[in-house]
Amino acid sequence: MLDDNVVLVSEDRQPFFAKQKVVGAHQPGTGPKFTRVEMSDMKIIDDGTAAVLTCRGIYEGPNSSVSLKFMRVWLKKNNCWKIVAGSISK
Protein backbone atom coordinates (compact mmCIF):
# COMPACT_ATOMS: atom_id res chain seq x y z
CA MET A 1 0.00 0.00 0.00
CA LEU A 2 3.00 2.32 0.44
CA ASP A 3 4.10 4.26 -2.63
CA ASP A 4 7.77 3.74 -3.49
CA ASN A 5 8.38 7.45 -2.76
CA VAL A 6 6.30 7.68 0.41
CA VAL A 7 7.26 10.47 2.84
CA LEU A 8 6.55 9.74 6.50
CA VAL A 9 7.06 12.05 9.46
CA SER A 10 8.17 10.33 12.65
CA GLU A 11 7.32 11.19 16.24
CA ASP A 12 10.35 13.51 16.40
CA ARG A 13 8.85 15.45 13.43
CA GLN A 14 11.62 14.42 11.06
CA PRO A 15 10.62 13.25 7.56
CA PHE A 16 12.05 10.00 6.32
CA PHE A 17 11.85 8.05 3.10
CA ALA A 18 11.97 4.52 4.39
CA LYS A 19 9.45 2.24 2.73
CA GLN A 20 11.72 -0.75 3.36
CA LYS A 21 11.96 0.07 7.09
CA VAL A 22 8.17 0.14 7.44
CA VAL A 23 7.70 -3.04 5.42
CA GLY A 24 10.40 -4.79 7.47
CA ALA A 25 8.76 -3.80 10.75
CA HIS A 26 5.57 -5.59 9.67
CA GLN A 27 7.22 -8.88 8.67
CA PRO A 28 6.61 -11.95 10.83
CA GLY A 29 9.33 -12.68 13.34
CA THR A 30 10.10 -15.33 15.92
CA GLY A 31 7.30 -14.19 18.23
CA PRO A 32 4.25 -11.97 18.28
CA LYS A 33 4.99 -8.26 18.04
CA PHE A 34 1.48 -7.26 19.10
CA THR A 35 -1.02 -9.27 21.07
CA ARG A 36 -3.81 -6.75 20.46
CA VAL A 37 -4.35 -3.87 18.01
CA GLU A 38 -7.39 -1.61 18.25
CA MET A 39 -8.09 1.24 15.83
CA SER A 40 -10.57 4.02 16.65
CA ASP A 41 -11.60 7.60 15.86
CA MET A 42 -11.16 6.98 12.13
CA LYS A 43 -12.02 9.92 9.88
CA ILE A 44 -11.66 9.94 6.09
CA ILE A 45 -11.86 12.88 3.71
CA ASP A 46 -12.12 11.56 0.14
CA ASP A 47 -12.30 13.67 -3.03
CA GLY A 48 -12.10 10.76 -5.48
CA THR A 49 -8.41 10.97 -6.43
CA ALA A 50 -6.93 11.83 -3.02
CA ALA A 51 -7.95 10.95 0.52
CA VAL A 52 -6.77 11.90 3.99
CA LEU A 53 -7.26 9.44 6.85
CA THR A 54 -6.76 10.13 10.55
CA CYS A 55 -7.15 7.60 13.36
CA ARG A 56 -5.87 6.41 16.71
CA GLY A 57 -4.36 3.00 17.33
CA ILE A 58 -3.67 1.12 20.55
CA TYR A 59 -0.93 -1.49 20.21
CA GLU A 60 -0.38 -3.99 23.01
CA GLY A 61 2.50 -6.42 23.15
CA PRO A 62 3.76 -8.94 25.68
CA ASN A 63 5.60 -6.22 27.65
CA SER A 64 4.10 -2.87 26.67
CA SER A 65 1.21 -0.86 25.33
CA VAL A 66 1.27 2.32 23.27
CA SER A 67 -1.40 4.65 21.89
CA LEU A 68 -0.54 6.39 18.62
CA LYS A 69 -2.25 8.90 16.32
CA PHE A 70 -1.91 8.46 12.56
CA MET A 71 -2.46 10.60 9.49
CA ARG A 72 -2.14 9.11 6.01
CA VAL A 73 -2.48 10.76 2.60
CA TRP A 74 -3.63 8.40 -0.16
CA LEU A 75 -3.50 9.09 -3.92
CA LYS A 76 -5.14 7.09 -6.65
CA LYS A 77 -2.36 6.22 -9.10
CA ASN A 78 -3.06 3.98 -12.10
CA ASN A 79 -6.41 2.96 -10.56
CA CYS A 80 -4.67 1.84 -7.36
CA TRP A 81 -4.69 3.63 -3.99
CA LYS A 82 -1.21 4.29 -2.51
CA ILE A 83 -0.06 5.98 0.69
CA VAL A 84 2.15 8.88 -0.41
CA ALA A 85 2.57 10.69 2.92
CA GLY A 86 1.82 10.28 6.58
CA SER A 87 2.67 11.03 10.17
CA ILE A 88 2.61 9.35 13.55
CA SER A 89 2.49 10.89 17.02
CA LYS A 90 1.69 9.97 20.62
LINWOQUI-V246962 format. One line per field, one symbol per residue. ss: DSSP state (h for helix, s for strand, l for the rest). phi: phi as a letter, one per 20 degrees, with the letter a starting at -180 (. if undefined). burial: b if it has 24 or more other C-alpha atoms within 12 Angstrom, else e. A space follows every 10 residues. Layout:
ss: ???
phi: ???
burial: ???
This chain:
ss: lssssssssl llllssllhh hhhhhlllll lllllsssss ssssssllls ssssssssss llllssssss ssssssslls sssssssssl
phi: .efgdgddde gemdfbdcgf fffffdefcf bfecebccdb lfccdcdodb bddcaccddd cgcabbdcdc ccddceclmc ecedbabbbe
burial: ebbeebbbee eeeeeeeeee eeeeeeeeee eeeeeeeeee eeeeeeeeee ebbbbbbeee eeeeeeebbb bbbbbeeeee ebbbbbbbee
